[in-house]
Amino acid sequence: MITEFIDFLDKIIWSPPLVFGLLITGLIFSLITRFAQVRQFKEMIRLLFKGEKSPQGISSFQAISLSLAGRVGTGNIVGVSAAIFIGGPGAVFWMWVTALLGASTAFVESTLGQIYKQKENGEYRGGPAYYIENGIGGKFGKIFALIFAIVTIISIGLLMPGVQSNAIATSLHSAFSIPKWAVTIFLVILLSLIIFGGIKRIASMATTIVPFMAIAYILLAVIVIFLNIEEVPALFALIFKSALGLQSTFGGIIGAMIEIGVKRGLYSNEAGQGTGPHAASAAEVSHPAKQGLVQAFSAYIDTIFVCTATALIILISGTYNTTNGTENSQGQPNLIEDNGVYVLNADGSKDFSGTAMYVQSGIDKAFQGDNYQFDPNFAGFGSYFIAVALFFFAFTTILAYSYITETNIAYLTRNMSAKKSNFYITLTRFLLIFATAYGTIKTADAAWAMGDVGVGMMAWLNIIAIWILCKPAFRALKDFENQKKSKGSGSLAVYKPTQQDAPNAYFWFNREKNKDDSHKQE
């Protein structure tokens, strides 16, 4: 009964109004900013590697690494497989469109995170809860922010870590026969060593791991593409033709193709969901628009680069299925194409759901050549690589969950003494570690579903908030571009808002007082 109710909520929350609402938001924000995510592309790259440091804040590169730690997760492998399974190759095109438009949404929410950040216990804190309360103001703003913080703590801090750790334990056990209890102990120790070190240590680890895992994954995709370079032009043609309904095989599922492509794209790059602003707010910058542009670029990295790498591996292999949305008498989906890829369950049934098996078989086929034949019981290089990739993707996502949860706990306890606030933050860390440990051994479908509902609620709350508060972000962009033009460089831009520009942006009104004497610019 409870599971059915959760599934019912999930369908309502992640219904087309939210999915396409986020997409339309990205489109309108893109038009208002005159596609700043395209015009300022060169500036995004420059700002990514040139930022500021201080004892209170992290660098722009650390901030985007921490943000990508949350964005780049199991969805970049399993999610893309599911998108192609349900929507066909054309779903990849709509994921690209979502990334392009979502970058503008990421800019707005991350800029707002910077505008309304605060200095608490020697560290910068910010995110939707902060900009909702200070930006909207009044009793409504406080209640709105309180709801967002509570929903985030429950979904991101208590439910989702177990889902990620279960993916780690399952993949490592399947590929290397590592006992799940051993994975549990290893994760608990490693996670404890990092998250109890605070934002600095989490950001440091993210800066070390995220670039490595993304580059390694994309590099493998490049190798797979190179080994099958003659097939690449036809694959891109297939993506575009099926996306536009010109490919007869997939023309009948164009509605599902667009919806699943958009949904998976949004779920992957998280633009508009309210997760990115937490990391963006921790950065030390002289102008909020700088971090907004850097975080906009993260949507490209996640979807355009990493998700495309997964998609090409799957499509090159030719070992993917596509459902037409109907089921046969046995409850299995009727497939448009059936090239034999499935997961063989213990009871002998075949699971045709979109899983990492597609990527594994794609890698195996690339290295085994024309003699390759899919065998669900064969563990080739693909299964080993995907197991390692899932470990890094999922583990860094848990680190990001930890910081996001901690930030919202800090928001709820900001009026308490430092001792009490630190107590609740420490308690939350222990609970997250417990949720992670429990997930390695057993994670219920209900936890996945409830986490999905929670993330969807975050998206609803955040998208309403950024529509109410978007003007300060647009003004900040205009101010940054004007200063860049007059001073000849965006590096020299300094944000000095008035109450009219950004109501209640207390940090920036008193920025000189908030700066530490040891603050330095790289």
C-alpha positions in Angstrom: 0.0 0.0 0.0 2.8 2.4 1.0 4.8 1.5 -2.1 1.8 2.1 -4.4 1.2 5.5 -2.8 4.9 6.5 -3.3 4.7 5.4 -6.9 1.6 7.4 -7.3 3.3 10.5 -5.9 6.3 9.9 -8.1 4.2 9.9 -11.2 2.5 13.1 -10.2 5.6 14.9 -9.2 7.7 13.8 -12.2 4.8 14.4 -14.5 5.2 16.3 -17.9 4.4 19.7 -16.2 7.6 19.4 -14.2 9.7 17.9 -17.0 8.7 20.3 -19.6 8.4 23.1 -17.1 12.1 22.8 -16.4 12.8 22.7 -20.2 10.6 25.8 -20.9 12.3 27.6 -18.0 15.7 26.9 -19.6 14.4 28.2 -22.9 13.0 31.4 -21.5 16.0 32.1 -19.4 18.2 31.5 -22.5 16.2 34.1 -24.4 16.3 36.6 -21.6 20.1 36.3 -21.2 20.5 36.1 -25.0 22.0 32.6 -24.7 24.7 33.7 -22.3 25.7 30.0 -22.0 26.7 30.2 -25.7 28.0 33.8 -25.9 30.1 33.4 -22.8 31.4 29.9 -23.5 35.1 31.1 -23.8 34.7 33.0 -20.5 33.3 29.9 -18.8 36.5 28.0 -19.6 38.7 30.9 -18.5 36.8 31.3 -15.2 37.0 27.6 -14.6 40.7 27.7 -14.0 41.1 31.3 -12.7 39.4 32.1 -9.5 40.0 33.3 -5.9 40.8 31.6 -2.7 40.2 32.4 0.9 40.1 30.5 4.3 36.3 30.8 4.1 35.7 29.8 0.4 36.9 27.3 -2.1 38.1 28.0 -5.7 35.9 28.0 -8.7 37.5 24.7 -9.9 36.9 23.1 -6.5 33.3 24.3 -6.6 32.6 22.9 -10.1 34.3 19.6 -9.1 32.1 19.4 -6.0 29.0 20.2 -8.2 30.0 17.6 -10.8 30.5 15.1 -8.0 26.7 15.3 -7.5 25.8 15.6 -11.1 28.0 12.8 -12.5 26.6 9.6 -11.0 25.1 6.3 -11.8 22.6 8.1 -14.0 25.3 8.8 -16.5 25.6 5.1 -17.2 22.3 3.5 -16.2 20.2 6.5 -17.0 21.5 6.9 -20.5 20.9 3.2 -21.1 17.3 3.6 -20.0 16.8 6.6 -22.2 17.9 4.7 -25.3 15.9 1.7 -24.2 12.6 3.7 -23.9 13.1 6.5 -26.3 15.6 5.1 -28.9 18.7 6.8 -30.2 16.8 10.1 -30.7 16.6 10.5 -26.9 20.3 11.4 -26.9 19.5 14.4 -29.1 16.9 15.7 -26.6 19.4 15.2 -23.8 21.7 17.5 -25.7 19.0 20.1 -26.1 18.2 19.8 -22.4 21.9 20.4 -21.5 22.1 23.5 -23.7 18.9 25.1 -22.3 19.5 23.8 -18.8 22.9 25.6 -18.7 20.9 28.9 -18.4 18.9 27.6 -15.5 22.1 26.4 -13.8 23.5 29.9 -14.3 20.5 31.6 -12.7 20.3 29.3 -9.6 24.0 29.3 -9.0 24.3 33.1 -9.3 21.4 33.4 -6.8 23.3 31.0 -4.5 26.3 33.4 -4.6 24.2 36.5 -4.2 22.5 35.3 -1.1 25.3 33.2 0.5 26.3 33.8 4.1 29.4 33.3 6.2 28.8 30.9 9.0 31.4 29.4 11.4 34.2 30.6 9.1 32.8 29.0 6.0 30.6 30.2 3.1 27.1 28.6 3.1 24.3 29.0 0.6 21.8 27.4 -1.6 18.0 27.5 -2.3 17.0 27.6 1.4 19.2 30.8 1.8 18.1 32.6 -1.3 14.4 31.6 -0.8 14.4 33.1 2.7 16.4 36.2 2.0 15.3 36.8 -1.5 11.6 36.3 -1.1 11.6 37.5 2.5 8.8 37.6 5.1 7.0 34.8 6.8 6.2 33.1 3.5 9.9 33.1 2.5 10.9 31.5 5.9 8.3 28.7 5.6 9.1 28.1 2.0 12.8 27.8 2.8 12.2 25.6 5.8 10.2 23.1 3.6 13.0 23.0 1.0 15.6 22.3 3.7 13.7 19.5 5.3 12.8 17.9 2.0 16.5 18.1 0.9 17.8 16.6 4.2 15.4 13.6 4.0 15.8 12.8 0.3 19.5 13.7 -0.3 20.9 12.9 3.1 18.9 9.8 4.2 17.4 8.1 1.2 19.7 8.6 -1.8 23.1 7.6 -0.3 22.0 4.0 0.1 20.9 3.8 -3.5 24.3 4.9 -4.7 26.2 2.6 -2.3 24.1 -0.3 -3.4 25.1 0.3 -7.0 28.8 0.3 -5.8 28.5 -2.9 -3.8 26.5 -4.8 -6.5 28.8 -3.8 -9.3 32.0 -4.6 -7.4 30.6 -7.9 -6.2 29.5 -8.9 -9.8 32.7 -7.9 -11.5 35.4 -8.8 -8.9 33.5 -11.1 -6.5 34.2 -8.7 -3.6 32.0 -9.5 -0.6 29.5 -6.8 0.1 30.5 -6.7 3.8 34.0 -5.8 2.7 32.7 -3.0 0.5 30.6 -1.8 3.4 33.7 -1.5 5.7 35.8 0.2 3.0 33.1 2.7 2.2 32.4 3.6 5.9 36.1 4.2 6.6 36.8 6.2 3.4 33.6 8.2 3.8 34.3 9.0 7.4 37.9 10.2 6.7 36.6 12.6 4.1 33.3 14.1 5.4 34.4 14.7 8.9 37.1 17.0 7.4 34.4 19.5 6.3 33.9 21.3 3.0 37.6 21.8 2.4 38.4 18.1 2.5 35.3 17.2 0.5 36.1 19.8 -2.1 39.8 18.6 -2.2 38.8 15.0 -2.8 36.2 16.0 -5.4 38.9 18.1 -7.2 41.2 15.0 -7.2 38.6 12.3 -8.2 36.1 14.0 -10.5 38.5 15.2 -13.3 40.2 11.8 -13.2 37.0 9.8 -13.5 35.5 12.0 -16.1 38.6 12.0 -18.3 39.2 8.3 -17.9 35.6 7.5 -18.9 35.6 9.8 -21.9 39.0 8.5 -22.9 37.7 5.0 -23.0 34.7 6.2 -25.1 37.2 7.8 -27.5 39.1 4.5 -27.8 35.9 2.7 -28.5 34.9 5.3 -31.1 38.4 5.1 -32.7 38.1 1.4 -33.1 34.8 1.8 -34.8 35.4 5.2 -36.5 33.8 4.2 -39.7 30.4 3.7 -38.0 30.4 7.2 -36.2 28.9 9.3 -39.0 26.0 6.8 -39.5 25.4 6.8 -35.7 25.1 10.6 -35.5 22.7 10.5 -38.5 20.7 7.8 -36.7 20.5 10.0 -33.6 19.2 13.1 -35.6 16.9 11.1 -37.8 15.2 9.3 -35.0 15.0 12.4 -32.9 13.1 14.2 -35.6 10.9 11.2 -36.5 12.6 10.7 -39.8 13.7 7.2 -39.0 10.7 4.9 -39.6 11.8 2.4 -36.9 11.5 5.0 -34.2 9.0 7.4 -35.7 6.1 6.0 -33.7 7.7 6.7 -30.3 8.7 10.3 -30.8 6.6 11.5 -27.8 8.3 9.0 -25.5 11.6 9.8 -27.1 11.3 13.6 -26.3 9.9 13.0 -22.8 12.5 10.4 -21.7 15.4 12.3 -23.3 14.4 15.5 -21.6 13.7 13.8 -18.2 17.0 11.9 -18.2 18.9 15.0 -19.3 17.4 17.0 -16.5 18.0 14.1 -14.0 21.6 13.9 -15.1 22.7 17.6 -15.2 20.3 18.5 -12.3 19.8 22.0 -13.7 16.9 23.6 -11.8 16.7 20.9 -9.1 18.5 23.1 -6.5 21.5 20.9 -5.9 24.2 22.9 -7.8 23.8 26.2 -5.9 25.0 24.6 -2.7 28.5 24.0 -4.1 28.4 27.3 -6.1 27.8 29.3 -2.9 30.9 27.9 -1.3 33.2 29.5 -3.9 35.2 32.6 -3.3 34.6 35.0 -6.2 34.5 38.8 -6.6 31.3 38.6 -8.7 28.3 36.1 -8.5 28.0 35.9 -12.3 31.5 34.3 -12.4 30.4 31.2 -10.5 27.1 31.2 -12.4 28.9 30.9 -15.7 31.3 28.2 -14.3 28.3 26.1 -13.0 26.5 26.6 -16.4 29.5 24.9 -18.0 29.0 21.9 -15.6 25.8 21.0 -17.5 27.8 20.6 -20.6 30.4 18.4 -19.0 27.8 16.1 -17.5 25.5 15.7 -20.4 27.3 16.7 -23.6 30.6 14.9 -22.7 29.9 12.1 -20.2 26.4 11.1 -21.2 27.3 11.3 -24.9 30.3 9.0 -24.2 27.9 6.4 -22.7 25.5 6.8 -25.6 28.1 6.3 -28.3 29.5 3.2 -26.6 25.9 1.7 -26.5 25.1 2.7 -30.1 28.4 1.5 -31.5 27.9 -1.9 -30.0 24.5 -2.3 -31.7 23.5 -4.3 -28.6 20.6 -2.2 -27.4 16.9 -2.7 -27.3 14.1 -0.2 -27.8 10.6 -0.6 -26.4 7.5 0.7 -28.1 5.9 1.3 -24.7 3.6 -1.8 -24.7 3.9 -5.1 -22.9 3.1 -8.7 -24.0 1.0 -11.2 -22.1 4.0 -12.1 -19.9 4.5 -8.5 -18.8 7.6 -8.0 -20.8 8.0 -4.9 -23.1 7.4 -5.4 -26.8 10.7 -4.4 -28.4 11.2 -2.6 -31.6 14.6 -4.0 -31.9 15.8 -7.1 -30.1 19.5 -7.8 -30.5 19.6 -10.2 -27.5 20.8 -7.9 -24.7 19.2 -8.6 -21.4 20.0 -9.3 -17.8 19.3 -13.0 -16.9 17.6 -13.1 -13.5 18.2 -15.9 -11.0 14.8 -17.4 -11.8 15.6 -17.6 -15.5 13.5 -14.6 -16.5 15.0 -12.0 -18.7 15.2 -8.3 -17.6 15.1 -6.0 -20.6 15.3 -2.8 -18.5 18.0 -0.2 -19.4 21.0 -1.1 -17.3 24.7 -0.9 -17.3 24.7 -4.2 -19.2 24.4 -2.3 -22.5 27.5 -0.3 -21.8 29.5 -3.4 -20.6 28.6 -5.3 -23.8 29.4 -2.3 -25.9 32.9 -2.1 -24.4 33.4 -5.8 -24.7 32.4 -5.8 -28.3 34.7 -3.0 -29.2 37.7 -4.9 -27.9 36.7 -8.3 -29.0 35.9 -7.4 -32.6 33.6 -9.0 -35.1 33.7 -12.4 -33.3 32.0 -10.9 -30.3 28.8 -12.6 -29.1 26.8 -11.4 -26.1 26.8 -13.7 -23.1 25.1 -12.4 -20.0 27.3 -14.7 -17.9 30.5 -13.5 -19.4 32.4 -10.9 -17.4 34.8 -9.2 -19.9 36.8 -5.9 -19.6 33.5 -4.0 -19.9 32.1 -5.3 -16.7 35.4 -4.5 -14.8 35.6 -1.0 -16.2 32.0 -0.2 -15.5 32.3 -1.5 -11.9 35.3 0.8 -11.3 33.5 3.7 -13.0 30.3 3.2 -11.0 32.4 3.2 -7.8 33.9 6.6 -8.6 30.7 8.1 -10.0 28.6 6.9 -7.1 31.1 7.6 -4.3 31.7 11.2 -5.3 27.9 11.6 -5.5 27.6 10.5 -1.9 30.3 13.1 -1.0 28.2 15.8 -2.7 25.1 14.5 -0.9 27.0 14.9 2.4 27.8 18.5 1.7 24.3 19.4 0.5 22.8 17.8 3.6 25.2 19.5 5.9 24.5 22.9 4.3 20.8 22.5 4.9 21.4 21.4 8.5 23.6 24.5 9.0 20.7 26.6 7.6 18.2 25.1 10.1 20.6 25.6 13.1 22.1 28.9 12.1 20.5 30.7 15.0 21.8 28.2 17.5 25.2 28.3 19.2 28.2 27.0 17.2 28.4 24.1 19.6 24.8 23.0 19.1 25.0 23.5 15.3 28.2 21.4 15.1 26.4 18.7 17.1 23.6 18.4 14.6 26.0 18.5 11.7 28.0 15.7 13.2 24.9 13.7 13.9 23.8 14.1 10.3 27.2 12.8 9.1 26.8 9.7 11.2 23.3 9.1 9.8 24.5 9.5 6.2 27.3 7.0 6.9 24.7 4.6 8.3 22.4 5.1 5.3 25.4 4.4 3.0 26.4 1.2 4.9 22.9 -0.1 5.0 22.5 0.5 1.3 25.5 -1.7 0.4 23.7 -4.7 1.9 20.1 -3.9 1.2 18.3 -1.1 -0.4 14.5 -1.1 -0.9 12.8 -0.1 -4.0 10.7 2.2 -1.7 13.9 4.1 -0.7 14.7 4.7 -4.4 11.1 5.8 -5.1 11.0 8.1 -2.0 14.3 9.6 -2.9 13.0 10.2 -6.4 9.9 11.9 -4.9 12.1 14.0 -2.7 14.3 15.2 -5.6 11.2 15.9 -7.6 9.8 18.0 -4.8 13.1 19.9 -4.5 12.9 20.6 -8.2 9.3 21.9 -7.9 10.2 24.2 -5.0 13.4 25.4 -6.5 11.9 26.2 -10.0 9.1 28.3 -8.3 11.8 30.1 -6.3 14.1 31.0 -9.2 11.2 32.3 -11.2 10.3 34.6 -8.3 14.0 35.6 -7.8 15.5 35.5 -11.3 15.8 39.3 -11.8 18.8 39.8 -9.4 20.6 37.0 -11.4 19.9 38.8 -14.7 21.0 42.1 -13.3 24.2 40.5 -12.0 24.9 39.1 -15.5 24.3 42.5 -17.1 26.6 44.1 -14.5 29.3 41.5 -15.1 29.2 41.9 -18.9 29.3 45.7 -18.6 32.3 45.6 -16.3 34.0 43.1 -18.6 33.5 45.4 -21.6 34.7 48.6 -19.8 37.6 47.0 -17.9 38.7 44.7 -20.7 38.5 41.6 -18.6 35.9 39.7 -16.6 38.5 39.0 -13.9 38.4 42.6 -12.8 34.6 42.6 -12.3 33.5 43.3 -8.7 29.9 43.0 -7.5 28.6 46.0 -5.5 24.8 45.7 -5.6 22.3 48.1 -4.2 19.2 47.0 -2.2 17.2 47.5 -5.5 19.7 45.3 -7.5 19.6 42.4 -5.0 17.3 42.9 -2.0 18.7 41.5 1.3 22.0 40.4 -0.3 23.7 41.1 3.1 27.0 39.4 2.3 27.7 41.6 -0.6 26.6 44.7 1.2 29.2 44.0 3.8 31.7 42.2 1.6 34.8 44.1 2.8 34.0 43.1 6.4 33.4 39.5 5.4 36.8 39.2 3.6 39.6 37.7 5.5 43.0 39.5 5.6 44.6 36.4 4.1 42.3 36.5 1.1 44.2 36.4 -2.2 43.5 36.2 -5.9 45.3 33.7 -8.0 
